[in-house]
């Protein structure tokens, strides 16, 4: 079907203009000047990360190494930092809360535009394209996940991936393959590997469907269709390669245990009731928060989906993908162990938790099915189609009345009553629309009416679920502790041992160094040492079986001095530590400052012993005084260790992101111990000459030094960013060249009008 059959260019330009207007209208409270989305994960994690990224980029540098939480790791390799996403660079003029809000609105607009472009390529009318845009960009699942701004930043490119494949199937032009590849890469740069993975699965399956259609006329085109999504993944090597290294060094290095992957699932099949009674969730007594629990796609969308013609390309596939959402959302309780099979069989799926997030794919698929249903009713309002839509509306109304009366109904009664009335009202309005279509309502009036209903549905239910506050007021906590923290570039590590909240990552936002923190990425050995302070022995963590975002620690541990963290802020008593300040209250208890024993960040020691990781706990307890170090392997070129001696603190220690400098006076040959995490990419010089870096004290670094005064310098560079950038550019060049050759060959074989 020719795209032009679906409406005039002027009408489609109207759709493109309408999408940002609707996005701003839907999220008006946050879109207003000076306002910002400020939900929990934004405030507790993303604001600080964006501030660190923006600070580096404004200075013309990549954020190679952050020191603000989890004792540091390469921020450039953290996918959620979205360092290479275009929106990150476009929003640099704004502070983090406003920048992430603008980026979210921008990505929702891009998602809507992508849906409209895809629907046009499918030959649908502008009203159907606008409907698909509204249902996906402003649907419940997108809206409740605004606190994870990177979900929208990634899913925004799903429709463009499919549009590229659709355009190639319809027109056979090479530019559509380039669009699919670039959109795939942008999805991976967007900041959510989980959403990028889901998008690639959907696009990969759709590519197989396209390949079936193009195979009879040109087999090489079928191969192109199947290969283009993997090529797009390689195109994103600039983030994929460093992220893989960080994953190998982090909690997911031992893969994820199934108990972790199936966590945050629907507790039971009552989750299906949220498709009919979306706000019955109420006070959350069911066991999940709203943003992970809901799968609501809209009652009008369900009714229209029933009218989608199965003969259209991809409709059956999209219907299957839609059904998979609630099926997989049950996790380990999914019928026929489907979620477990995905964990075992589907590459990459076993790295992600929260089974309910596949409901985003359901929302995506239903948006397309609803647009197809609207188009079918617009062109041929056959009684069978109308009856199917009316049947869905009648079923929704009946379930809204029946479900709360069933034994074991788990949701809040008051919230259920309110949402039941809403479901009945929407169903009745939908039925009136179907009746009007049956009586002859057509054209823009019919399309505009159902789009308005589809917009009003999630707007009424979910547009006010996200916290919004003045961007200027989103400042970090703990500022009253600033006088007790050394100024940069001196070491300034602070350990916040408190209930999950904004205070935990406040060291990052205040420009300090942080020992603890909240975030999914960390260096595994650091996390094992932090957890080990709870019982004075290193806790070796195997396959990830629980949340790694918020490690626990005990500042009273004998191992704590190894963390070089003299300032501790806690919301509960710390026996044995001296209290120096009572600060503000974040939750029920005030935040209190304590002094804790800490080794210097850089110091000399003349003694060491070698211990394998399995036997490191005892030696580490002896090393916590600084008189010796524990090495993972014997040092080459050093004399035998002397008697325990030290620590001799370095002078003039200066830490600044990916570098550390210090002046060290060594009484005799020994080791300069640096209590920064051991990680590939760090290099050292002593008096300007290269020196080896040894892994010391389980998670940290040491450099051999001879007797005397030395200038020590450590620098971090991430070679995988360089190699990834080269791979991305090379892939793009080869892809453009190959597509140009394909276009030239097609022109020779086909009439000019059909060539690309």
Protein Blocks (a to p, Z undefined) as FASTA:
>chain_A
ZZklnocfklmmmmmmmmmmmmmmmmmmmmpghiacfbfklmmmmmmmmmmmmmmmmnop
acfbackbghiaafklmmklommgmklmmmmmpcfklmmmmmmmmmmmmmmmmmmmmmmm
nopafklmmmmmmmmmmmmklmmmmmmmmlmmmmmmmmmmmmmmmmmmmnopaklmmmmm
mmmmmmmmnopaklmmmmmmmmmmmmmmmmmmmmmmomklmmmmmmmmmmmmmmmmmmmm
mmmmmmmmmmklnopafklmmgoiafblklmmmmmmmmlnmnopnopafklmpccebjkl
mmmmmmpcfkbghklmmmmmmmmmmmmmnmmmlghhlmmmmmmmmghjlmpghjllmmmm
mmmmmmmmmmmmmmmmmmmccfklmmmmmmmmmmmmmmmmmmmmpghiabdfklmmmmmm
mmmmmmmmmmmmmmmmmnopgcjllmmmmmmmmmmmmmmmmmmmpccddfklmccehklm
mmmpccdfbdcddcddddedfklmmmmmnopacfbdcdfbdcfklmmmmmmmmnopacdd
dddfbdfklccddfkbmklmmnopabccdfbdcehiacfbdcddfblbccdddddddddf
bdcdfbdcdddfklmmmmmmmmmnopaccdfbdcehiacddddedddddehiacehjacc
dddddfbgcddddfbdcdehiacdeehiacddddeehiaccddddedddddddddddfkl
mmmmmmmmmmmmmmmmmmmmmmmmmmmmpcfklpZZ
